[in-house]
Amino acid sequence: MPGIKSAKEELPAYPISGMINKAGGKVRLTFKLESDQLWLGTKERTEKLPMGSIKDIVSEPIEGKEEYHIMGIQLGPTEASRYWIYYVPAQYVDAIKRTIIG
């Protein structure tokens, strides 16, 4: 999914795809707002996470490719429990944070 530098858009009605995790596997994010869940989908499996269980989200632009971000979704009580996603389209970063954290 193409990224757009310095843009802010609402979440799309379809999954955000084309990202990779720290193992190099493809990742897609699906927001199930009716059940207050974030689905982290990979080729192997889909984790269905209650949004209330996510403790924090951090992100920063990728140097030289600022239309994409690195995003860490904290699933446990410490920073060591962050699930890292690379190449998150920049235009959705704020909407993702707002939807999950508030």
DAKAJO-V501696 format. One record per residue. N is the residue number from 1. RES is the residue in three letters. BURIAL is b if it has 16 or more other C-alpha atoms within 10 Angstrom, else e. Layout:
n=N res=RES burial=BURIAL
n=N res=RES burial=BURIAL
This chain:
n=1 res=MET burial=e
n=2 res=PRO burial=e
n=3 res=GLY burial=b
n=4 res=ILE burial=e
n=5 res=LYS burial=e
n=6 res=SER burial=e
n=7 res=ALA burial=e
n=8 res=LYS burial=e
n=9 res=GLU burial=e
n=10 res=GLU burial=e
n=11 res=LEU burial=b
n=12 res=PRO burial=e
n=13 res=ALA burial=e
n=14 res=TYR burial=e
n=15 res=PRO burial=e
n=16 res=ILE burial=b
n=17 res=SER burial=b
n=18 res=GLY burial=b
n=19 res=MET burial=b
n=20 res=ILE burial=b
n=21 res=ASN burial=b
n=22 res=LYS burial=e
n=23 res=ALA burial=e
n=24 res=GLY burial=e
n=25 res=GLY burial=e
n=26 res=LYS burial=b
n=27 res=VAL burial=b
n=28 res=ARG burial=b
n=29 res=LEU burial=b
n=30 res=THR burial=b
n=31 res=PHE burial=b
n=32 res=LYS burial=b
n=33 res=LEU burial=e
n=34 res=GLU burial=e
n=35 res=SER burial=e
n=36 res=ASP burial=e
n=37 res=GLN burial=b
n=38 res=LEU burial=b
n=39 res=TRP burial=b
n=40 res=LEU burial=b
n=41 res=GLY burial=b
n=42 res=THR burial=b
n=43 res=LYS burial=e
n=44 res=GLU burial=e
n=45 res=ARG burial=e
n=46 res=THR burial=e
n=47 res=GLU burial=e
n=48 res=LYS burial=e
n=49 res=LEU burial=b
n=50 res=PRO burial=e
n=51 res=MET burial=b
n=52 res=GLY burial=e
n=53 res=SER burial=e
n=54 res=ILE burial=b
n=55 res=LYS burial=b
n=56 res=ASP burial=b
n=57 res=ILE burial=b
n=58 res=VAL burial=e
n=59 res=SER burial=b
n=60 res=GLU burial=e
n=61 res=PRO burial=b
n=62 res=ILE burial=b
n=63 res=GLU burial=e
n=64 res=GLY burial=e
n=65 res=LYS burial=e
n=66 res=GLU burial=b
n=67 res=GLU burial=b
n=68 res=TYR burial=b
n=69 res=HIS burial=b
n=70 res=ILE burial=b
n=71 res=MET burial=b
n=72 res=GLY burial=b
n=73 res=ILE burial=b
n=74 res=GLN burial=b
n=75 res=LEU burial=b
n=76 res=GLY burial=e
n=77 res=PRO burial=e
n=78 res=THR burial=e
n=79 res=GLU burial=e
n=80 res=ALA burial=e
n=81 res=SER burial=e
n=82 res=ARG burial=b
n=83 res=TYR burial=b
n=84 res=TRP burial=b
n=85 res=ILE burial=b
n=86 res=TYR burial=b
n=87 res=TYR burial=b
n=88 res=VAL burial=b
n=89 res=PRO burial=b
n=90 res=ALA burial=b
n=91 res=GLN burial=b
n=92 res=TYR burial=b
n=93 res=VAL burial=b
n=94 res=ASP burial=e
n=95 res=ALA burial=b
n=96 res=ILE burial=b
n=97 res=LYS burial=b
n=98 res=ARG burial=e
n=99 res=THR burial=e
n=100 res=ILE burial=b
n=101 res=ILE burial=e
n=102 res=GLY burial=e
